[in-house]
Amino acid sequence: MSRRLRSTLVAVSVAALAVPLIAAAPQSSAETIFATAEGLLRTGQIADARSAYLELVQTYPRATHPQLVWRAAARVRLGDLLWRAGAWQLAGAEYVDVVEFEPSSKWTSRASLKLAYVALAEEDWAGAIDLLQRVVSATDAATDPSAATSARRALTLVERFHIRASNSAPPYLRASVVDMGAEIDRPVAIAASADGQVLVIDEGAPAVLLKDPARDAASRLAYNAHSRPWWGVDGLPYLPTRKAGVIALGGSRLGFMSDEGGRSMPLKDLQAGVRTPDGSWFLLDADPRRVLKFDPDGTYRGMATTTREEPVDVAIDGVGRLYVLDRAGARVIRFAPDGERDGIVVASAWRRPEALAVDRLGNSYVLDRDARTIDIFSSAGQRLSRLGPTLPGNIELRAPRDLAVDDAGRIYIADRNARSVVIVQ
């Protein structure tokens, strides 16, 4: 971490994090430029969006427009684009600039939160905790409560694996069955959003169940031979279908074609996938078993895994690194955001590794289907905890098939034979 970034992480003032409302800037054209850039970003025109954000920053410099909030907004977005490209240290420098020099607003609060995420990625726990606590204190009753909510979740995650461990306390204290709002027959796959919304594939019904605990709402959706779902960094849940591509709930359907000896062929048995912050896709096809990389528009770019490996699940962490659970080697392999192989993170003597989840800190959660256990490892491969077959609260796992984790580190388990979804927290 740079000296400038480290000093900011430990010494940023509460005043810099305060978020009073700023009077609207007289330059309405700045807001127009920002709105245009946002529209370009939403439609995937990344280069044009970056140019528009830069135009705003250059047109309205601090020297002549010191109180312009839209410049801070554009700087945060420029940092976000660097983050999406995997350059999270450069993104951190952009966030530092916003926190130190831009007028206080919801955008300085968001920059502080993103700066805390940079500290988490660099395992600077003390700096991250300090920033997260300040975000919570400064924004709870202000104009951007979502920043405080996200900071509280991240604090819970850090507390779970670092503060509790220092006090010799277990990271998980209780388990309970989730009320999905409908009877469950045979849940076999599960995904969880950052805030704890749960999407379950029930092969016995068959149905897709969506539960939003915050709104006490549940939905039952159409089933189309879905495999393992995931929640994207864009906030949308994704449903892969074995032969029909990927469906984004609330979005569109996208088909994928791989290269088979010079011929374009559809994927034969799509089982799981992720979408990285830059929009790239990594999809697990089971016929044959391999993880394939695709550009944001679905263009095939090659295989991430080798023919010797037997991938059974994939996940990404908070900075967009890809993790692959390789059953043949009984290990978890990590890849950089650009798809370059980073090495083996975890190796263990599992009986039948079945499912993988990764949290914002880069901790890996591996479900062993036959042993009915969940092993949790740090980003450096150190074992942090083992859960099961009996969970806290005396809940016994019977036939767990999949797991997911949210931003607070809560674990959700689809237990097929128990006909239930269990949450461990």
C-alpha positions as MATLAB code, in Angstrom:
seq = 'MSRRLRSTLVAVSVAALAVPLIAAAPQSSAETIFATAEGLLRTGQIADARSAYLELVQTYPRATHPQLVWRAAARVRLGDLLWRAGAWQLAGAEYVDVVEFEPSSKWTSRASLKLAYVALAEEDWAGAIDLLQRVVSATDAATDPSAATSARRALTLVERFHIRASNSAPPYLRASVVDMGAEIDRPVAIAASADGQVLVIDEGAPAVLLKDPARDAASRLAYNAHSRPWWGVDGLPYLPTRKAGVIALGGSRLGFMSDEGGRSMPLKDLQAGVRTPDGSWFLLDADPRRVLKFDPDGTYRGMATTTREEPVDVAIDGVGRLYVLDRAGARVIRFAPDGERDGIVVASAWRRPEALAVDRLGNSYVLDRDARTIDIFSSAGQRLSRLGPTLPGNIELRAPRDLAVDDAGRIYIADRNARSVVIVQ';
ca = [
       0.000    0.000    0.000;
       1.294    3.482   -0.802;
       2.389    5.731    2.061;
      -0.215    8.296    1.069;
      -3.049    5.739    1.069;
      -1.962    4.185    4.392;
      -1.797    7.568    6.115;
      -5.284    8.363    4.876;
      -6.689    5.050    6.073;
      -5.544    5.636    9.633;
      -5.907    9.391    9.896;
      -8.851   10.538    7.764;
     -10.909   12.983    9.809;
     -14.549   12.719   10.805;
     -15.069   16.095    9.199;
     -14.019   14.701    5.857;
     -16.600   11.943    6.187;
     -19.515   14.155    7.202;
     -22.199   14.364    4.537;
     -24.309   17.511    4.871;
     -26.386   18.460    1.880;
     -24.558   20.874   -0.422;
     -26.484   23.521   -2.247;
     -26.984   22.665   -5.884;
     -24.101   23.919   -8.032;
     -25.028   26.630  -10.522;
     -23.342   24.729  -13.349;
     -26.308   22.588  -14.389;
     -24.308   21.409  -17.379;
     -22.048   19.474  -14.965;
     -25.065   17.477  -13.844;
     -25.969   16.900  -17.493;
     -22.493   15.574  -18.275;
     -22.651   13.266  -15.263;
     -26.094   11.964  -16.258;
     -24.794   11.289  -19.780;
     -21.809    9.391  -18.389;
     -24.081    7.335  -16.141;
     -26.220    6.401  -19.123;
     -23.152    5.292  -21.076;
     -21.982    3.229  -18.113;
     -25.348    1.476  -17.766;
     -25.277    0.454  -21.419;
     -21.736   -0.932  -21.215;
     -19.983    1.864  -23.120;
     -17.124    1.976  -20.624;
     -14.578    3.971  -22.649;
     -17.127    6.651  -23.555;
     -18.344    6.847  -19.954;
     -14.767    7.298  -18.725;
     -14.244   10.105  -21.242;
     -17.400   11.854  -20.054;
     -16.395   11.647  -16.390;
     -12.948   13.015  -17.264;
     -14.551   15.818  -19.252;
     -16.537   16.860  -16.182;
     -13.440   16.832  -13.956;
     -11.379   18.834  -16.438;
     -14.134   21.319  -17.289;
     -14.871   22.123  -13.642;
     -11.533   22.056  -11.762;
     -11.370   22.629   -8.002;
      -9.503   25.903   -8.483;
     -12.524   27.591  -10.083;
     -15.411   25.453   -8.785;
     -14.387   24.317   -5.278;
     -17.914   23.361   -4.144;
     -19.047   21.379   -7.192;
     -20.395   18.034   -5.968;
     -20.690   16.561   -9.473;
     -16.913   16.594   -9.793;
     -16.668   14.431   -6.666;
     -19.272   12.106   -8.157;
     -17.265   11.801  -11.374;
     -14.040   11.106   -9.437;
     -15.749    8.318   -7.494;
     -16.979    6.800  -10.736;
     -13.475    7.000  -12.222;
     -12.243    5.120   -9.167;
     -15.003    2.557   -9.647;
     -13.928    2.007  -13.263;
     -10.355    1.382  -12.114;
     -11.722   -1.070   -9.563;
     -13.701   -2.847  -12.252;
     -10.528   -3.179  -14.298;
      -8.765   -4.873  -11.370;
      -6.585   -1.836  -10.542;
      -7.941   -1.445   -7.023;
      -4.819    0.268   -5.659;
      -5.122    2.985   -8.304;
      -8.821    3.181   -7.466;
      -7.838    3.751   -3.842;
      -5.729    6.759   -4.827;
      -8.770    8.225   -6.637;
     -10.942    7.720   -3.546;
      -8.270    9.326   -1.336;
      -8.357   12.414   -3.527;
     -12.138   12.680   -3.159;
     -12.049   12.241    0.627;
      -9.225   14.731    1.136;
     -10.092   17.502   -1.289;
     -13.726   17.386   -2.452;
     -16.629   19.118   -0.663;
     -18.485   16.896    1.793;
     -21.433   15.058    0.264;
     -22.782   11.555   -0.173;
     -19.993   11.058   -2.709;
     -17.239   11.651   -0.149;
     -19.036    9.149    2.066;
     -19.067    6.608   -0.762;
     -15.392    7.279   -1.482;
     -14.605    6.597    2.180;
     -16.493    3.304    2.016;
     -14.658    2.263   -1.162;
     -11.371    3.253    0.478;
     -12.224    0.906    3.333;
     -12.777   -1.860    0.780;
      -9.271   -1.181   -0.561;
      -7.919   -1.564    2.974;
      -9.812   -4.852    3.326;
      -8.329   -6.103    0.048;
      -4.872   -5.302    1.396;
      -5.692   -6.936    4.760;
      -5.149   -3.673    6.624;
      -7.740   -4.597    9.234;
      -7.065   -1.698   11.615;
      -7.275    0.897    8.850;
     -10.425   -0.692    7.414;
     -12.160   -0.855   10.796;
     -11.328    2.786   11.494;
     -12.744    3.920    8.146;
     -15.840    1.732    8.362;
     -16.669    2.950   11.862;
     -16.326    6.552   10.731;
     -18.591    5.935    7.737;
     -21.240    4.450   10.031;
     -21.006    7.349   12.503;
     -21.031   10.062    9.863;
     -23.765    8.774    7.560;
     -26.314    6.977    9.727;
     -28.802    9.844    9.705;
     -27.493   11.646    6.644;
     -28.263   11.623    2.945;
     -26.703    8.279    2.022;
     -27.780    5.633    4.572;
     -26.867    2.839    2.158;
     -23.180    3.615    2.764;
     -23.680    3.161    6.510;
     -25.526   -0.111    5.926;
     -22.745   -1.459    3.709;
     -20.137   -0.370    6.252;
     -21.978   -2.176    9.057;
     -22.029   -5.395    7.033;
     -18.309   -5.136    6.336;
     -17.636   -4.482   10.026;
     -19.585   -7.609   10.911;
     -17.503   -9.637    8.470;
     -14.226   -8.316    9.892;
     -15.445   -8.848   13.450;
     -16.481  -12.415   12.644;
     -13.048  -13.568   11.507;
     -10.604  -11.208   13.180;
     -12.025   -9.662   16.354;
     -13.774  -12.817   17.557;
     -10.707  -14.902   16.756;
      -8.520  -12.597   18.868;
     -10.907  -13.231   21.760;
     -10.893  -17.020   21.145;
     -14.567  -16.888   20.166;
     -16.039  -18.900   17.255;
     -16.993  -16.932   14.130;
     -20.497  -18.432   14.049;
     -22.795  -18.610   17.044;
     -26.180  -19.879   15.835;
     -28.030  -21.540   12.975;
     -31.705  -21.538   12.023;
     -34.041  -22.528    9.202;
     -35.001  -19.756    6.763;
     -38.701  -19.235    6.130;
     -38.774  -19.002    2.331;
     -42.450  -18.088    2.251;
     -43.332  -21.384    0.570;
     -42.906  -25.067    1.224;
     -39.579  -26.428   -0.041;
     -39.236  -29.932   -1.422;
     -35.667  -30.566   -2.620;
     -33.471  -27.406   -2.612;
     -30.296  -28.065   -4.603;
     -28.829  -24.639   -5.397;
     -28.733  -21.263   -3.676;
     -27.456  -17.706   -4.110;
     -27.413  -14.758   -1.707;
     -27.155  -11.025   -2.380;
     -24.976   -8.626   -0.412;
     -27.932   -7.720    1.820;
     -29.210  -11.270    2.376;
     -31.809  -11.796   -0.348;
     -31.928  -15.517   -1.086;
     -32.573  -17.287   -4.391;
     -33.206  -21.052   -4.203;
     -33.572  -23.674   -6.938;
     -36.019  -26.380   -5.831;
     -35.810  -29.429   -8.098;
     -38.693  -31.152   -6.352;
     -41.332  -28.478   -6.976;
     -39.816  -27.521   -9.513;
     -39.515  -23.799   -8.802;
     -37.238  -20.835   -8.222;
     -37.887  -19.206   -4.849;
     -36.796  -15.649   -4.036;
     -36.860  -14.394   -0.448;
     -36.182  -10.801    0.630;
     -35.953  -10.769    4.457;
     -35.666   -6.964    4.655;
     -39.099   -6.564    3.054;
     -40.525   -9.822    4.377;
     -41.399  -10.653    0.773;
     -41.218  -13.949   -1.121;
     -41.734  -14.829   -4.779;
     -42.176  -18.050   -6.722;
     -40.748  -17.883  -10.230;
     -40.966  -20.068  -13.318;
     -38.532  -22.979  -13.524;
     -36.587  -23.798  -16.667;
     -34.075  -26.520  -15.711;
     -31.896  -24.004  -13.892;
     -28.544  -24.934  -12.441;
     -26.524  -23.073   -9.767;
     -27.463  -19.347   -9.631;
     -25.325  -16.438   -8.472;
     -25.717  -12.800   -7.505;
     -23.817  -10.413   -9.737;
     -21.730   -7.392   -8.771;
     -24.387   -5.346  -10.618;
     -26.970   -6.335   -7.977;
     -28.879   -8.712  -10.272;
     -29.422  -12.433   -9.637;
     -28.367  -14.647  -12.540;
     -29.973  -17.958  -13.469;
     -27.983  -20.287  -15.720;
     -30.018  -22.804  -17.669;
     -28.325  -25.976  -18.788;
     -28.751  -25.449  -22.524;
     -30.306  -22.007  -22.944;
     -27.661  -19.612  -21.597;
     -27.933  -17.192  -18.682;
     -30.971  -15.234  -17.561;
     -30.552  -12.054  -15.491;
     -33.693  -11.555  -13.401;
     -34.948   -8.097  -14.233;
     -32.628   -8.063  -17.248;
     -32.108  -10.099  -20.379;
     -31.095  -13.540  -21.618;
     -27.661  -14.136  -23.098;
     -26.506  -17.212  -24.986;
     -22.885  -18.368  -25.208;
     -20.981  -20.254  -27.911;
     -17.599  -21.903  -27.395;
     -15.013  -22.846  -30.003;
     -14.903  -26.596  -30.718;
     -12.199  -27.361  -33.286;
     -12.831  -24.156  -35.199;
     -16.632  -24.437  -35.000;
     -18.918  -22.351  -32.772;
     -20.920  -24.653  -30.510;
     -23.410  -23.885  -27.723;
     -22.514  -24.904  -24.186;
     -23.915  -28.371  -23.516;
     -24.410  -28.375  -19.742;
     -24.048  -24.933  -18.149;
     -23.773  -25.494  -14.384;
     -22.531  -22.281  -12.766;
     -20.864  -18.967  -13.481;
     -19.824  -15.511  -12.363;
     -19.544  -12.084  -13.926;
     -16.516  -10.019  -12.956;
     -16.633   -6.255  -12.227;
     -15.380   -5.465  -15.750;
     -18.294   -7.409  -17.239;
     -16.414  -10.551  -18.297;
     -18.101  -13.942  -17.855;
     -16.590  -17.149  -16.477;
     -18.958  -20.067  -17.050;
     -18.681  -23.682  -15.917;
     -19.744  -26.195  -18.551;
     -19.988  -29.826  -17.417;
     -19.800  -31.514  -20.835;
     -16.816  -31.691  -20.690;
     -16.001  -30.062  -17.377;
     -14.189  -26.762  -17.934;
     -14.424  -23.088  -17.066;
     -14.699  -20.836  -20.117;
     -14.075  -17.100  -20.379;
     -16.264  -14.733  -22.416;
     -16.107  -10.997  -23.099;
     -18.931   -8.771  -21.776;
     -20.766   -9.183  -25.121;
     -20.490  -12.994  -24.973;
     -17.509  -13.429  -27.297;
     -15.574  -16.607  -26.472;
     -12.016  -16.022  -25.186;
     -10.788  -19.480  -24.207;
     -10.543  -21.905  -21.297;
      -9.472  -20.889  -17.805;
      -9.029  -24.452  -16.533;
      -7.003  -27.356  -17.929;
      -8.170  -30.776  -19.077;
      -6.665  -32.339  -15.934;
      -8.911  -30.307  -13.658;
     -12.506  -31.081  -12.700;
     -14.182  -27.765  -11.840;
     -17.431  -28.100   -9.887;
     -18.075  -24.497   -8.830;
     -16.814  -20.927   -9.290;
     -16.948  -17.686   -7.268;
     -15.399  -14.206   -7.155;
     -14.161  -12.049   -4.271;
     -14.540   -8.349   -3.532;
     -11.884   -7.257   -6.052;
     -13.053   -9.491   -8.877;
     -10.608  -12.392   -8.537;
     -11.983  -15.718   -9.788;
     -11.938  -18.866   -7.623;
     -12.461  -22.363   -9.027;
     -13.202  -25.459   -6.927;
     -11.320  -28.339   -8.535;
     -12.676  -31.692   -7.363;
      -9.949  -33.760   -9.059;
      -7.169  -31.955   -7.213;
      -9.215  -31.274   -4.035;
      -8.191  -27.635   -4.169;
      -9.305  -24.063   -4.808;
      -7.500  -22.249   -7.635;
      -7.447  -18.460   -7.844;
      -7.216  -16.282  -10.958;
      -6.514  -12.548  -11.289;
      -9.402  -10.343  -12.518;
      -7.999  -10.559  -16.059;
      -8.190  -14.370  -15.961;
      -4.465  -15.037  -15.403;
      -3.855  -18.014  -13.094;
      -2.743  -16.840   -9.638;
      -2.122  -20.233   -8.038;
      -3.613  -22.681   -5.547;
      -5.219  -20.970   -2.550;
      -6.457  -24.036   -0.667;
      -5.785  -27.767   -0.817;
      -7.518  -30.224    1.514;
      -8.497  -33.876    1.870;
     -12.191  -33.411    1.173;
     -14.289  -36.469    0.422;
     -16.515  -34.808   -2.176;
     -16.071  -31.051   -2.543;
     -19.345  -29.826   -4.008;
     -19.785  -26.058   -3.678;
     -17.734  -22.907   -3.222;
     -18.446  -19.399   -1.960;
     -16.046  -16.489   -1.433;
     -16.684  -13.376    0.652;
     -15.469   -9.795    0.254;
     -12.309  -10.532    2.262;
     -11.323  -13.388   -0.041;
     -12.209  -16.090    2.501;
     -13.156  -19.379    0.784;
     -16.093  -21.521    1.971;
     -16.025  -25.103    0.684;
     -18.923  -27.511    1.128;
     -17.969  -31.199    1.393;
     -21.146  -32.976    0.345;
     -20.264  -36.432    1.707;
     -18.742  -35.265    4.999;
     -21.567  -32.683    5.427;
     -19.062  -30.040    6.498;
     -18.120  -26.496    5.504;
     -14.473  -25.472    5.702;
     -13.570  -21.770    5.777;
     -10.106  -20.589    4.725;
      -8.516  -17.143    4.692;
      -7.292  -15.540    1.469;
      -3.842  -16.889    2.379;
      -5.167  -20.454    2.706;
      -5.228  -20.638    6.518;
      -8.126  -22.653    7.937;
     -10.390  -20.330    9.919;
     -13.231  -22.636   10.909;
     -15.105  -25.861   10.184;
     -18.888  -26.203   10.476;
     -20.988  -29.371   10.451;
     -22.245  -31.983   10.308;
     -24.022  -30.484   13.346;
     -24.336  -26.698   13.257;
     -24.610  -24.277   16.209;
     -28.101  -24.646   17.641;
     -27.988  -28.421   17.142;
     -29.191  -28.318   13.521;
     -27.844  -31.318   11.650;
     -26.984  -31.172    7.967;
     -28.482  -34.135    6.115;
     -27.699  -33.707    2.419;
     -26.246  -30.228    1.768;
     -25.930  -29.450   -1.942;
     -24.972  -25.789   -2.187;
     -24.006  -22.770   -0.108;
     -23.817  -18.995   -0.430;
     -22.474  -16.129    1.689;
     -23.577  -12.494    1.991;
     -21.572   -9.347    2.780;
     -21.923   -9.872    6.537;
     -20.465  -13.374    6.285;
     -23.741  -15.172    6.929;
     -23.802  -18.628    5.331;
     -26.876  -20.009    3.552;
     -27.076  -23.750    2.921;
     -29.456  -25.635    0.613;
     -30.074  -28.971    2.365;
     -31.865  -31.277   -0.059;
     -32.963  -34.091    2.267;
     -33.857  -31.769    5.124;
     -36.091  -29.866    2.668;
     -34.857  -26.575    4.052;
     -32.543  -23.602    3.728;
     -30.356  -23.032    6.774;
     -28.661  -19.776    7.739;
     -25.569  -19.760    9.972;
     -24.574  -16.471   11.605;
];
